[in-house]
Amino acid sequence: MARIIFRGANLLDGEHPAQPGSTVIVDGEHITEIDRDAALASAEGDRSIDLAGRTLMPGMITSHFHSTYDAITIMPNPLGLEQPPGYLMLIAARNVRTALYCGFTGIVSAGAINDDIDGQLKLAIDNGVVEGPRLMPGSRGLDSTGA
């Protein structure tokens, strides 16, 4: 597999101030090198992406994610019961893809009320059926009655 080389990045690594003019080399699923742009050369077959000063940072993780929620308002329907499970799975697949495209590389579920959707969604992501971040599935929500 060819390496991906991100050049011209404004690099945020979570430990240091932003580092403009950085190059990050990704080989497979691993970052193998980080340095100033001039210091790292491409090899034949590498894919080079010029970020032109855009920010490159580690993926984010959300620890409260309801995969089946859609168009929630102040007075929602009985969440997870308003549509059949197959429809809710399609909503969940769309929501995890959106989360991934927004920079979230990990999701911790806060529960999906219907038919083990999060567990099935994790399986679909892990097997490449659905595009999404790493998912720690939840189960049915546990709610108290009253206030």
Backbone bond lengths (Angstrom), bond angles and torsions (degrees), N, CA, C in turn:
res aa  C-N    CA-C-N  psi(-1)  N-CA   C-N-CA  omega(-1)  CA-C   N-CA-C  phi
1 M - - - 1.452 - - 1.528 108.82 -
2 A 1.325 116.57 136.46 1.458 121.73 179.83 1.523 110.67 -70.79
3 R 1.312 113.84 147.96 1.462 119.01 175.22 1.525 109.48 -76.21
4 I 1.339 115.38 155.74 1.458 121.11 172.37 1.517 106.86 -110.95
5 I 1.318 116.36 128.87 1.460 121.63 -178.99 1.523 108.25 -115.75
6 F 1.320 115.48 116.03 1.467 121.84 176.34 1.522 107.17 -95.23
7 R 1.330 116.81 115.22 1.470 122.17 -178.98 1.531 110.22 -109.91
8 G 1.313 115.23 155.95 1.457 120.55 175.26 1.513 113.79 67.44
9 A 1.330 116.24 29.99 1.466 121.00 -176.91 1.525 111.31 -85.13
10 N 1.299 115.78 145.75 1.458 122.90 165.33 1.533 103.70 -93.37
11 L 1.325 116.92 94.59 1.459 122.70 -167.32 1.526 112.74 -85.38
12 L 1.327 115.84 123.89 1.463 122.47 170.22 1.525 105.93 -108.48
13 D 1.328 116.61 118.20 1.466 119.11 -178.31 1.524 113.21 -107.44
14 G 1.330 117.17 0.10 1.458 120.34 178.91 1.515 114.02 86.90
15 E 1.324 117.72 -6.13 1.466 121.06 -179.17 1.527 113.54 -124.39
16 H 1.340 117.15 -23.32 1.459 121.43 -174.66 1.526 109.85 -127.79
17 P 1.349 116.56 165.23 1.467 118.31 172.33 1.527 109.41 -60.95
18 A 1.310 116.66 161.78 1.463 121.27 179.19 1.523 110.32 -53.31
19 Q 1.329 116.11 139.22 1.460 122.67 -177.58 1.526 109.48 -116.71
20 P 1.353 117.30 92.10 1.467 119.37 -179.56 1.526 110.89 -67.59
21 G 1.325 115.61 157.76 1.459 120.66 177.39 1.511 113.54 69.05
22 S 1.318 117.63 34.55 1.461 121.80 -177.84 1.523 111.45 -100.23
23 T 1.335 114.24 153.10 1.460 122.09 173.51 1.516 107.97 -120.58
24 V 1.343 115.50 134.86 1.460 121.92 178.27 1.527 106.98 -124.98
25 I 1.345 115.32 127.70 1.460 120.41 178.45 1.520 108.87 -107.66
26 V 1.339 114.71 126.54 1.464 122.32 179.05 1.524 107.65 -113.30
27 D 1.321 115.34 124.55 1.464 121.64 178.41 1.518 107.28 -118.23
28 G 1.326 116.59 107.27 1.472 120.52 -174.77 1.516 109.14 70.52
29 E 1.321 116.20 -119.99 1.462 121.03 179.65 1.530 112.51 -105.54
30 H 1.329 116.89 13.89 1.466 119.87 -174.33 1.526 111.95 -125.83
31 I 1.328 115.46 139.59 1.459 121.42 170.81 1.526 106.01 -77.69
32 T 1.330 116.86 122.30 1.464 119.99 -176.68 1.519 113.40 -105.66
33 E 1.337 117.26 -26.51 1.459 119.55 -179.98 1.519 110.40 -149.52
34 I 1.339 114.60 145.65 1.461 122.41 172.93 1.516 106.49 -138.74
35 D 1.326 116.31 129.89 1.461 119.18 -179.67 1.520 109.01 -163.57
36 R 1.317 116.01 -179.00 1.463 121.58 173.65 1.521 108.20 -68.32
37 D 1.318 117.32 152.09 1.467 122.10 -175.80 1.524 113.74 -53.30
38 A 1.302 117.04 -42.04 1.465 119.72 -175.01 1.526 112.41 -71.35
39 A 1.324 118.06 -18.97 1.459 121.08 -171.88 1.528 114.59 -84.25
40 L 1.307 119.45 -18.79 1.460 121.41 -174.30 1.524 111.22 -115.31
41 A 1.314 115.29 127.35 1.465 121.10 -178.55 1.517 110.78 -101.89
42 S 1.317 115.27 154.21 1.461 121.26 176.39 1.515 109.68 -84.13
43 A 1.333 115.00 154.88 1.458 121.80 172.49 1.520 107.63 -112.80
44 E 1.325 116.46 164.25 1.457 120.19 179.03 1.527 109.85 -60.12
45 G 1.339 116.50 134.20 1.456 121.64 179.40 1.520 114.27 91.95
46 D 1.341 118.07 -9.38 1.467 120.67 178.50 1.527 109.74 -69.26
47 R 1.317 115.19 148.54 1.471 121.50 172.91 1.520 106.24 -102.60
48 S 1.307 117.90 119.78 1.458 122.55 -177.22 1.526 109.55 -107.62
49 I 1.327 116.05 130.60 1.470 121.87 -179.92 1.526 107.80 -122.11
50 D 1.318 116.87 119.80 1.458 122.01 177.80 1.525 108.40 -87.96
51 L 1.317 116.37 114.26 1.465 120.58 -179.25 1.520 112.92 -84.88
52 A 1.325 117.74 -8.85 1.470 122.75 173.65 1.533 112.07 49.18
53 G 1.336 116.40 44.53 1.458 120.85 176.58 1.513 115.72 86.36
54 R 1.333 118.02 -0.91 1.461 120.08 177.17 1.528 109.52 -68.56
55 T 1.309 116.04 156.79 1.461 121.35 -176.48 1.523 111.13 -82.68
56 L 1.325 115.47 133.80 1.458 123.82 174.55 1.520 106.34 -117.92
57 M 1.328 116.03 128.55 1.468 119.80 -175.38 1.519 109.89 -146.40
58 P 1.339 117.07 164.60 1.464 119.38 175.60 1.529 110.71 -62.17
59 G 1.312 115.45 155.09 1.455 119.96 177.17 1.512 111.20 -64.83
60 M 1.306 115.72 152.95 1.464 121.64 178.37 1.529 109.52 -95.54
61 I 1.320 115.58 160.14 1.464 121.83 176.74 1.519 107.88 -125.72
62 T 1.314 116.44 131.81 1.452 120.54 174.18 1.524 107.59 -104.85
63 S 1.306 116.35 133.42 1.463 119.79 -176.23 1.526 112.71 -108.09
64 H 1.327 117.05 15.75 1.469 120.90 175.88 1.524 107.02 -150.02
65 F 1.322 116.02 89.64 1.462 121.58 -172.43 1.524 109.24 -131.60
66 H 1.323 116.64 123.71 1.464 122.07 175.19 1.525 107.19 -105.02
67 S 1.305 117.07 104.21 1.466 121.21 -172.13 1.526 113.34 -64.10
68 T 1.321 118.52 -29.85 1.468 120.44 -173.03 1.526 113.84 -95.02
69 Y 1.322 118.14 -0.27 1.459 119.37 -179.73 1.527 110.12 -70.90
70 D 1.329 115.75 138.12 1.453 121.57 -178.76 1.519 109.13 -145.89
71 A 1.316 116.65 123.26 1.466 122.29 176.10 1.528 111.36 53.03
72 I 1.307 116.75 49.68 1.470 122.00 -178.97 1.525 109.64 -71.18
73 T 1.312 115.65 134.40 1.462 121.83 177.04 1.521 108.38 -119.40
74 I 1.309 117.21 -173.34 1.459 122.11 -179.99 1.530 111.34 -66.40
75 M 1.305 117.73 -25.99 1.456 122.16 179.42 1.536 109.40 -122.47
76 P 1.337 117.48 74.21 1.468 119.42 -175.19 1.528 112.27 -73.07
77 N 1.332 113.78 161.26 1.460 120.94 170.96 1.531 108.49 -65.17
78 P 1.312 118.16 173.27 1.470 119.08 172.73 1.524 108.67 -65.20
79 L 1.312 117.07 98.10 1.457 123.60 -168.23 1.517 112.07 -55.07
80 G 1.321 115.30 125.40 1.444 121.86 179.35 1.506 113.45 91.84
81 L 1.300 117.28 -8.49 1.457 120.41 -179.85 1.526 112.19 -113.73
82 E 1.331 116.97 -5.73 1.458 120.43 -173.13 1.528 113.23 -81.23
83 Q 1.329 118.21 -14.84 1.460 122.25 -179.62 1.528 108.86 -138.80
84 P 1.326 118.17 160.54 1.462 120.47 177.23 1.532 111.05 -68.64
85 P 1.330 117.12 157.39 1.466 121.01 -176.03 1.525 114.70 -56.15
86 G 1.324 118.66 -39.32 1.468 120.49 179.67 1.511 112.30 -61.84
87 Y 1.322 116.45 -41.06 1.460 121.22 177.76 1.528 110.22 -65.24
88 L 1.335 116.38 -43.72 1.462 120.13 179.43 1.529 111.60 -63.95
89 M 1.341 117.69 -32.99 1.464 120.49 176.29 1.520 110.43 -64.94
90 L 1.317 117.54 -38.10 1.467 119.87 177.11 1.524 111.17 -65.23
91 I 1.321 117.04 -40.30 1.474 121.07 175.08 1.524 109.53 -61.15
92 A 1.332 116.54 -45.47 1.468 121.47 -179.65 1.528 110.86 -60.80
93 A 1.336 117.28 -43.12 1.464 120.82 179.16 1.529 110.73 -62.01
94 R 1.323 116.49 -42.02 1.470 119.94 177.20 1.523 110.56 -63.68
95 N 1.334 117.39 -42.44 1.461 120.86 -176.76 1.529 112.67 -66.82
96 V 1.331 118.50 -39.48 1.472 118.83 179.47 1.526 110.84 -71.32
97 R 1.326 117.80 -33.96 1.475 120.44 175.80 1.531 109.59 -64.45
98 T 1.329 116.81 -42.63 1.468 120.64 177.52 1.519 110.66 -61.82
99 A 1.328 117.02 -43.59 1.470 120.50 178.50 1.522 110.76 -59.61
100 L 1.334 117.10 -43.38 1.464 120.88 179.28 1.521 110.44 -62.13
101 Y 1.326 117.45 -45.74 1.462 121.28 -178.89 1.527 112.11 -66.60
102 C 1.327 116.77 -21.34 1.471 120.99 177.30 1.525 112.23 -89.32
103 G 1.332 117.79 3.64 1.463 120.83 174.39 1.518 115.68 102.87
104 F 1.323 118.04 4.33 1.457 120.32 178.30 1.527 109.00 -87.55
105 T 1.323 116.86 117.85 1.463 121.22 179.44 1.518 111.45 -101.86
106 G 1.317 116.94 -1.36 1.460 121.95 176.49 1.513 110.82 -148.01
107 I 1.342 115.24 141.18 1.466 121.84 179.12 1.517 108.33 -132.20
108 V 1.329 115.71 132.86 1.461 121.51 169.85 1.526 105.63 -109.44
109 S 1.308 115.56 119.73 1.460 120.31 -176.03 1.519 111.17 -70.62
110 A 1.318 114.62 142.87 1.465 121.17 171.92 1.526 109.58 -102.96
111 G 1.328 115.98 14.04 1.458 121.16 174.78 1.514 113.48 108.00
112 A 1.309 113.92 145.42 1.461 123.28 171.25 1.519 104.42 -132.84
113 I 1.293 117.40 127.82 1.451 121.54 -165.69 1.528 114.32 -75.39
114 N 1.327 118.28 -14.27 1.450 120.17 -167.07 1.527 114.04 -120.40
115 D 1.303 118.41 123.58 1.465 125.88 162.75 1.522 116.40 53.73
116 D 1.294 118.57 41.13 1.468 121.19 175.27 1.523 112.37 52.97
117 I 1.323 116.43 38.77 1.461 120.14 -178.10 1.521 111.24 -60.20
118 D 1.327 118.47 -42.83 1.465 119.24 -177.81 1.526 111.92 -64.64
119 G 1.313 117.98 -40.03 1.466 120.45 177.52 1.518 111.58 -63.19
120 Q 1.319 116.36 -42.09 1.463 120.73 178.03 1.524 111.21 -69.43
121 L 1.328 116.14 -35.78 1.458 120.94 178.16 1.524 110.16 -64.85
122 K 1.324 117.73 -42.32 1.463 121.33 176.96 1.525 110.34 -58.45
123 L 1.309 117.14 -45.26 1.462 121.51 178.53 1.531 110.71 -59.27
124 A 1.330 116.42 -43.51 1.469 120.68 179.57 1.523 111.35 -64.48
125 I 1.340 117.95 -40.12 1.468 121.46 177.42 1.525 109.55 -65.66
126 D 1.332 117.01 -49.51 1.468 121.64 -177.51 1.525 112.38 -60.42
127 N 1.333 117.60 -31.66 1.463 121.71 -179.15 1.523 113.21 -93.03
128 G 1.339 117.52 3.66 1.453 121.26 176.68 1.521 114.94 77.47
129 V 1.325 117.32 13.97 1.466 120.95 178.07 1.520 110.36 -77.36
130 V 1.336 115.86 -36.00 1.460 123.46 -179.45 1.525 107.50 -124.63
131 E 1.323 116.74 139.19 1.451 121.28 176.86 1.522 109.38 -85.02
132 G 1.328 116.28 124.92 1.457 119.76 179.80 1.514 111.04 -172.56
133 P 1.319 116.60 170.44 1.468 121.18 178.96 1.529 110.94 -77.57
134 R 1.337 115.79 175.95 1.465 119.84 172.28 1.520 107.68 -58.90
135 L 1.309 116.91 139.34 1.467 121.40 -175.07 1.516 110.32 -129.67
136 M 1.322 116.14 126.37 1.459 121.65 168.94 1.521 105.68 -99.27
137 P 1.332 117.09 104.77 1.467 119.45 -172.40 1.518 113.03 -71.09
138 G 1.311 114.28 151.83 1.458 121.80 172.87 1.519 108.63 -109.67
139 S 1.289 115.14 -172.35 1.456 119.78 179.00 1.514 108.25 -125.59
140 R 1.303 115.15 -157.25 1.468 118.67 177.46 1.516 109.63 -61.18
141 G 1.318 114.85 146.22 1.456 119.76 178.98 1.524 111.48 -69.16
142 L 1.305 115.26 148.04 1.453 121.83 174.19 1.524 107.32 -111.80
143 D 1.307 116.61 109.97 1.456 121.08 -176.35 1.506 109.96 -122.12
144 S 1.312 115.27 150.04 1.464 119.76 175.20 1.518 109.05 -89.05
145 T 1.297 116.36 156.31 1.452 120.62 175.36 1.517 109.52 -87.19
146 G 1.291 116.82 156.13 1.467 120.95 179.33 1.518 110.76 72.85
147 A 1.330 116.26 -155.07 1.461 121.05 -177.63 1.490 109.39 -89.83
